[in-house]
Amino acid sequence: MATRARSRSNSSRSSSSKSDNGSAFRWGSAGAIAGAAIGGAALAIAANLGRKFAMQGMSASKGNWADSLAAEHEAVLGIFDKMLATDDTQTMQRKMLLMKLGHALDKHAYAEEHVVYPALREANDVSDAAELETEHGEVKEFLYRLHHMEYDDPAWLDTIRQFRDSVSAHARMEEDQVFPRLRGEIDDELDARITKEVNKAGFMMA
């Protein structure tokens, strides 16, 4: 009888051990998968933040808001120049450059339309703000045309050339006239606040 009791006890412990091991194994796998997923998400977030800091850092490092936006003008014109250097066989490169251009212009326009142009209105430069916003509308029209044009279209380069000329004229007006005049009309505290808000807006859109 004692032998049977020990046998049943051993059997029970063995079954319990197997059950526990199985449970631990299943929990461990789920935990590892969840941990990997969380780790992957954290890495993605960190990478995205790193990209944002890198993109906006290049502009912010130029100094005040006017210098920062002027640096973005220069970068955008550089993308146009790369587009103009392509030929009709480089459709994939044209597509990638157009995506890059659209993102750069969206980021730049967001900062101007949400920070700088409202500041212009507060400084009673209403007509300048209205004119510059109208020109931003023309930028959107060019982007729309290009997104609906074949990348090997013979008219593609000419459209890019017209687009670049329009953006260049817009940038010159801002850098040579509008921005210096606005900075002359505001105090250092407001100038610093605009710089901070332009950088914040740029980071959001980067």
C-alpha positions in Angstrom: 0.0 0.0 0.0 2.8 2.4 0.9 4.4 1.6 -2.5 1.2 2.5 -4.4 0.9 5.7 -2.4 4.4 6.7 -3.2 3.8 5.8 -6.8 0.7 8.0 -7.0 2.5 10.8 -5.3 5.4 10.6 -7.7 3.0 10.5 -10.6 1.1 13.5 -9.3 4.4 15.5 -8.9 5.5 14.5 -12.4 2.2 15.7 -13.9 2.3 18.9 -11.9 5.9 19.5 -13.1 5.0 19.0 -16.7 2.0 21.3 -16.4 4.1 24.0 -14.7 6.8 23.8 -17.3 4.3 24.0 -20.1 2.6 27.0 -18.6 5.9 28.8 -18.0 7.0 28.1 -21.6 3.8 29.4 -23.0 3.9 32.6 -20.9 7.6 33.1 -21.7 6.9 33.0 -25.4 4.1 35.5 -25.2 6.2 37.6 -22.9 9.1 37.5 -25.4 6.9 38.4 -28.3 5.3 41.3 -26.4 8.7 42.4 -25.3 10.0 42.4 -28.8 7.0 44.3 -30.0 7.3 46.9 -27.3 11.1 47.1 -28.0 10.4 47.5 -31.7 7.8 50.2 -31.2 10.3 52.1 -28.9 13.0 51.9 -31.5 10.6 53.2 -34.2 9.6 56.1 -31.9 13.2 56.8 -31.1 14.2 56.7 -34.8 11.3 59.0 -35.7 12.3 61.5 -33.0 15.9 61.3 -34.1 14.9 62.0 -37.7 12.8 65.0 -36.6 15.6 66.4 -34.5 18.1 65.9 -37.3 15.8 67.6 -39.9 14.7 70.5 -37.8 18.2 70.8 -36.2 19.7 71.8 -39.5 17.3 74.7 -39.8 17.3 75.7 -36.1 21.1 75.8 -36.0 21.0 78.8 -38.4 19.9 81.2 -35.7 16.7 83.2 -35.5 13.5 82.3 -37.3 14.3 84.4 -40.4 17.7 82.7 -40.9 16.1 79.3 -40.3 13.4 79.9 -42.9 16.0 81.2 -45.4 18.1 78.0 -44.9 15.0 76.0 -45.8 14.5 78.1 -48.9 18.0 77.2 -49.9 17.4 73.5 -49.3 14.2 73.5 -51.3 15.9 75.2 -54.3 18.6 72.6 -54.0 16.0 69.9 -54.5 14.7 71.7 -57.6 18.2 71.8 -59.0 18.5 68.0 -58.5 15.2 67.5 -60.3 16.3 69.7 -63.2 19.4 67.6 -63.6 17.4 64.4 -64.4 16.3 63.2 -67.8 13.2 61.4 -69.0 14.6 57.9 -68.2 15.1 58.7 -64.5 11.4 58.4 -63.5 12.0 56.7 -60.1 14.5 59.4 -59.1 12.0 62.1 -60.2 9.3 60.5 -58.1 11.5 60.3 -55.0 12.7 63.9 -55.4 9.1 65.1 -55.9 8.1 63.4 -52.6 11.1 65.0 -50.9 10.2 68.4 -52.3 6.5 68.1 -51.3 7.5 67.2 -47.7 10.0 70.1 -47.5 7.5 72.6 -48.8 4.7 71.4 -46.5 7.0 71.6 -43.5 8.1 75.1 -44.5 4.6 76.4 -45.3 3.2 75.1 -42.0 5.7 77.2 -40.0 5.1 80.3 -42.0 1.3 80.0 -42.1 0.9 79.2 -38.4 3.5 81.5 -37.0 5.1 84.1 -39.3 2.1 85.3 -41.3 -0.1 85.7 -38.1 2.8 87.8 -36.7 2.8 89.9 -39.9 -0.9 90.6 -39.4 -0.4 91.6 -35.8 2.3 94.0 -37.0 -0.3 95.4 -39.5 1.5 93.9 -42.5 -1.8 92.4 -43.6 -1.2 92.9 -47.4 2.1 91.1 -47.3 0.6 88.2 -45.3 -2.2 87.9 -47.8 0.1 88.0 -50.9 2.4 85.4 -49.4 -0.4 83.0 -48.6 -1.8 83.4 -52.1 1.6 82.3 -53.4 1.5 79.3 -51.1 -1.7 78.4 -52.9 0.2 78.5 -56.2 2.8 76.1 -54.7 0.0 73.7 -54.0 -1.3 74.0 -57.6 2.2 73.2 -59.0 2.5 70.2 -56.7 -1.0 69.0 -57.8 0.0 69.3 -61.5 3.2 67.4 -61.0 1.5 64.6 -59.1 -0.8 64.1 -62.0 1.9 64.3 -64.7 3.8 61.3 -66.0 7.5 61.5 -64.8 8.7 61.0 -68.4 6.4 63.7 -69.7 8.4 66.1 -72.0 6.8 69.0 -70.2 7.9 67.8 -66.8 11.2 69.7 -66.7 9.6 72.9 -68.0 7.0 72.6 -65.2 9.8 72.1 -62.6 11.6 75.1 -64.0 8.5 77.4 -63.7 7.9 76.0 -60.3 11.4 76.8 -59.1 11.2 80.3 -60.5 8.0 80.9 -58.6 9.4 79.6 -55.3 12.7 81.5 -55.8 10.8 84.8 -56.3 8.7 84.1 -53.2 11.8 83.4 -51.2 13.5 86.6 -52.3 10.5 88.7 -51.4 10.5 87.2 -47.9 14.2 87.3 -47.3 14.9 90.8 -48.8 11.8 92.6 -47.8 9.2 91.0 -45.5 11.3 89.3 -42.9 13.8 92.2 -42.3 10.9 94.6 -42.0 9.0 92.4 -39.5 12.1 92.0 -37.4 12.5 95.7 -37.4 9.0 96.2 -36.1 9.1 93.7 -33.2 11.1 93.6 -30.0 13.7 91.0 -29.0 11.2 89.1 -26.8 8.7 88.6 -29.6 11.6 87.8 -32.1 12.7 85.0 -29.7 9.2 83.7 -29.3 8.7 83.5 -33.1 12.0 81.6 -33.4 10.8 79.2 -30.7 7.4 78.7 -32.4 8.9 78.3 -35.9 11.2 75.6 -34.6 8.3 73.9 -32.8 6.2 73.9 -35.9 9.1 72.6 -38.0 9.7 69.8 -35.6 6.0 68.8 -35.7 6.1 68.5 -39.5 9.6 67.1 -39.9 
